[in-house]
Amino acid sequence: IGGGLGRLGQSAVAGAGSTGQFDPSGIASFYNPFEQQVVDQVLEDVSKGLAKGDIARRAQAVGAGAFGGSRSRLQGEELAEAAARGAAQQVGAIRAGGYQDAARQAQSAFESQQARQANQANLLANLGAQQSAIGGALGNLGLSAAASDRATAGQLGSLGLSAAGQDLARGQALGS
């Protein structure tokens, strides 16, 4: 019974541990380690695209006879601003997706761990109940054995009194 109570106590502790809240501070360990490489590749691709676009724009300006004009410079600045906005949007989307994926994985890992801990609490509670049942059965066997011993002692005592009475009667008969 004591073992059963001990297991029930362990079950209570394990069960209480499975009720904790998710702590988002551990999300960082779930980030994709290759995310920065993806961001760097996007920035490189945007840079190459900007360079190709700028070369094409200048060639077009030269072909139109507007080499080196302020209009060409303004178009170049607009192209660079558009490329920067596009790159920022792409990088932002990559980072947001990476964070959401890491948060989802961290939450899933936390929930799996909590479920394992709750299962452990159930197993310990079941083990405690089994140990308690075994203790109760052993106690009943002990009571049964004690009752049997008491009955046997009573029977032996009766036999002893009967034998003593017979001996007394024989002694009295011999004495007479």
C-alpha positions in Angstrom: 0.0 0.0 0.0 2.9 2.3 0.8 4.4 1.6 -2.7 1.1 2.4 -4.2 0.8 5.7 -2.4 4.4 6.6 -3.4 3.5 5.9 -7.1 0.4 8.0 -6.8 2.5 10.9 -5.4 4.9 10.6 -8.4 2.0 10.5 -10.7 0.6 13.8 -9.2 4.0 15.5 -9.7 4.3 14.2 -13.3 0.7 15.2 -14.1 1.2 18.7 -12.7 4.3 19.1 -14.9 2.2 18.4 -18.0 0.0 21.4 -17.4 2.7 24.0 -18.1 2.3 26.8 -20.6 4.3 27.1 -23.9 7.4 29.4 -23.6 8.1 31.1 -26.9 11.7 31.9 -25.8 12.8 28.5 -27.1 11.6 29.1 -30.7 15.1 30.1 -31.8 16.4 26.6 -31.6 13.8 25.6 -34.3 14.9 28.1 -36.9 16.0 26.8 -40.2 19.8 27.1 -40.2 19.8 27.7 -44.0 17.4 30.7 -43.9 20.3 33.2 -44.1 21.6 31.5 -47.2 18.2 31.8 -48.8 18.1 35.5 -47.9 21.6 36.1 -49.2 20.7 34.4 -52.5 17.6 36.5 -52.9 19.6 39.7 -52.3 22.3 38.5 -54.8 19.6 37.7 -57.4 18.0 41.2 -56.9 21.4 42.8 -57.2 22.1 40.9 -60.4 18.7 41.8 -61.7 19.2 45.4 -60.9 22.6 45.5 -62.6 21.1 43.9 -65.8 18.2 46.3 -65.7 20.5 49.2 -65.3 22.7 48.1 -68.2 19.6 47.7 -70.4 18.2 51.1 -69.4 21.5 52.8 -70.2 21.8 51.0 -73.5 18.3 52.2 -74.4 19.2 55.7 -73.3 22.3 55.8 -75.4 20.4 54.4 -78.3 17.9 57.2 -78.0 20.7 59.8 -77.8 20.1 60.7 -74.1 23.5 59.6 -72.8 24.2 60.9 -69.3 21.1 63.0 -68.9 19.2 63.7 -65.6 16.3 61.7 -66.9 18.5 58.7 -67.1 19.8 59.2 -63.6 16.2 59.6 -62.3 15.1 56.4 -64.0 18.2 54.6 -62.5 17.2 55.8 -59.0 13.6 54.7 -59.5 14.8 51.3 -60.6 17.1 51.0 -57.6 14.3 52.0 -55.2 11.9 49.5 -56.8 14.5 46.8 -56.5 15.2 47.7 -52.8 11.4 47.6 -52.0 11.1 44.2 -53.8 14.1 42.8 -51.9 12.8 44.1 -48.6 9.4 42.5 -49.2 11.0 39.2 -50.3 13.4 39.1 -47.3 10.5 40.1 -45.0 8.4 37.2 -46.3 11.3 34.7 -45.9 11.9 35.9 -42.3 8.2 35.8 -41.4 7.8 32.4 -42.9 10.9 31.2 -41.1 9.6 32.5 -37.8 6.1 31.0 -38.3 7.6 27.7 -39.2 9.9 27.7 -36.2 7.0 28.7 -33.9 4.9 26.0 -35.2 7.6 23.4 -34.7 8.4 24.6 -31.2 4.7 24.5 -30.3 4.4 21.0 -31.7 7.5 19.8 -29.8 6.1 21.3 -26.6 2.7 19.7 -27.0 4.3 16.3 -27.7 6.5 16.6 -24.6 3.4 17.6 -22.5 1.5 14.6 -23.9 4.4 12.3 -23.0 4.6 13.6 -19.5 0.8 13.2 -19.0 1.1 9.6 -20.3 3.9 9.0 -17.7 1.6 10.3 -15.0 -1.1 7.9 -16.1 1.3 5.0 -16.1 2.6 5.9 -12.6 -1.0 6.2 -11.4 -1.9 2.8 -12.8 1.2 1.2 -11.3 0.3 2.8 -7.9 -3.2 1.3 -8.1 -1.8 -2.1 -9.0 0.7 -2.0 -6.1 -2.1 -0.9 -3.8 -4.3 -3.8 -4.9 -1.5 -6.3 -4.4 -0.9 -4.8 -0.9 -4.6 -5.2 -0.1 -4.7 -8.8 -1.4 -1.6 -9.7 0.8 -3.3 -8.1 3.7 -6.4 -10.2 3.2 -4.2 -13.3 2.9 -2.6 -12.4 6.2 -6.0 -11.9 7.9 -7.2 -15.2 6.5 -4.1 -17.0 7.7 -4.5 -15.5 11.2 -8.2 -16.5 11.4 -7.2 -20.1 10.3 -4.5 -20.2 12.9 -6.9 -19.0 15.6 -9.4 -21.6 14.6 -6.7 -24.3 14.7 -5.6 -23.1 18.1 -9.2 -23.2 19.4 -9.6 -26.8 18.1 -6.3 -27.9 19.7 -7.3 -26.2 22.9 -10.7 -28.1 22.9 -8.8 -31.4 22.2 -6.5 -30.6 25.0 -9.4 -30.0 27.4 -11.1 -33.1 26.3 -8.0 -35.2 26.7 -7.4 -33.7 30.2 -11.0 -34.4 31.1 -10.6 -38.0 30.1 -7.4 -38.3 32.0 -9.1 -36.8 35.1 -11.9 -39.3 34.7 -9.5 -42.2 34.4 -7.5 -41.0 37.4 -10.7 -40.7 39.5 -11.8 -44.2 38.4 -8.4 -45.6 39.3 -8.5 -43.8 42.6 -11.8 -45.2 43.4 
